[in-house]
Amino acid sequence: MSEQDLSLKGKVALIAGASRGIGEAAAKRLARNGATVICSSRKLEDCKRVADEIKAEGGQARAMVLHLGEAEHREAAIDSIQKTEGRLDILVNNGATSPYFGEAAKTPDNAWDKTMEVNVKGPFFLSSLAIPMMSAQGGGSIVNVASINGIRPGFFQGVYSVSKAAVISMTQVLAQEYGAHKIRVNALCPGLTETKLASALTSNPALDDMMKRNFSIQRVGQPEDMAAAIHFLSSDASSYMTGQCLIIDAGISARGPL
């Protein structure tokens, strides 16, 4: 692997859920490596902050409102990129929600619908809109941020785990169908990472004991750890890789049940 393989110079990247956490770290890393980055999320001001910080470091970025669960937002985003940048090389589907924590059989209908709308439907249809543009320009890379919960369900995180399993399956479906168009589709499966979504777990006093028993690398993952993997999957360094799930979890999945 050469430095050139990891260069993203001349490429355009759309990061969904770029206002904080993994999405913010990915936006900044891709920009540092030459990509023009469109930072998007439900909150424009947060994305503007990320874009401004990228530009202050000499990178190229702009902010955009994009609610993954809203069809008009998805369509407007791709239309804007088509008109402004004229191409889309990298799509990172990072936005996610987990509104319900509790027994799976007690999941409220609205929590199920919200989780699936944002975590599965949004990335699927945003990818569906991006694929024709990528195909016309000769290829691209889609990175879906799933979770190790999509491989092994998290306790009291039933609907979230189901949604992330669906993201992994979606990744394989799109990779299979669009490989001939030179579009690669891969998933990132993070383990426990220091994000707002995981704050209830990372702030738990019992975390240190759990890490000693289950983490081969005994620290909580950082957004930058996941951004490095997204960079790899977005770049030519992974040019022969598609339909795969890259697990970054400090070795938890290698050590059996928690």
Summary of the structure (lengths in Angstrom):
residues: 258
radius of gyration: 17.5
end to end distance: 34.8
largest distance: 52.2
contacts: 906
relative contact order: 0.15
helix: 52%
strand: 17%
